[in-house]
Amino acid sequence: MYHIVHVGLNSAALKQLDDLRQAFPNLYNRQDILLQLLEEAHQKYSKSAAKPKLQIAA
């Protein structure tokens, strides 16, 4: 089952997201950084830490 989540970001949040590129030098865009953060949060807080199937809906 897939869930679609729309995330609204203001300019301050976008700046923070851009600053995270230093923490994730192998990721080049905001979408990939968000997916990485969601995956890490899922692994940290999920009791069954199987890799989530995250993707951006077009």
C-alpha positions in Angstrom: 0.0 0.0 0.0 1.3 3.4 -0.9 0.6 6.7 0.9 0.9 10.0 -0.8 2.0 12.9 1.4 2.2 16.5 0.1 4.8 18.5 2.0 4.7 22.3 1.8 8.0 24.0 2.5 8.6 27.7 3.1 11.8 29.4 2.2 13.4 28.7 5.6 12.7 25.0 5.4 14.0 24.9 1.9 17.2 26.6 3.1 17.6 24.0 5.8 17.1 21.2 3.3 19.7 22.7 1.0 22.1 22.9 4.0 21.7 19.2 4.5 23.4 18.6 1.2 26.6 18.8 3.2 25.5 15.9 5.3 24.5 13.9 2.3 27.2 14.7 -0.4 26.1 11.7 -2.6 22.5 13.1 -2.9 22.0 15.9 -5.3 18.4 17.1 -5.0 15.9 17.9 -2.3 13.7 14.9 -3.2 16.5 12.4 -2.6 17.4 14.1 0.7 13.8 13.9 1.9 13.6 10.3 1.0 16.9 9.6 2.8 15.6 11.3 5.9 12.3 9.4 5.9 14.2 6.1 5.4 16.5 6.9 8.4 13.5 7.9 10.6 11.7 4.7 9.6 14.6 2.5 10.5 15.2 4.3 13.8 11.6 4.3 15.0 10.1 1.2 13.4 10.1 -2.1 15.3 10.3 -4.0 12.0 13.1 -2.0 10.3 12.7 -3.5 6.9 13.7 -1.0 4.2 10.7 1.1 3.3 9.6 1.4 -0.4 9.7 5.2 -0.6 9.3 7.0 -3.9 8.0 10.4 -5.1 4.7 10.3 -6.9 4.6 12.3 -10.0 
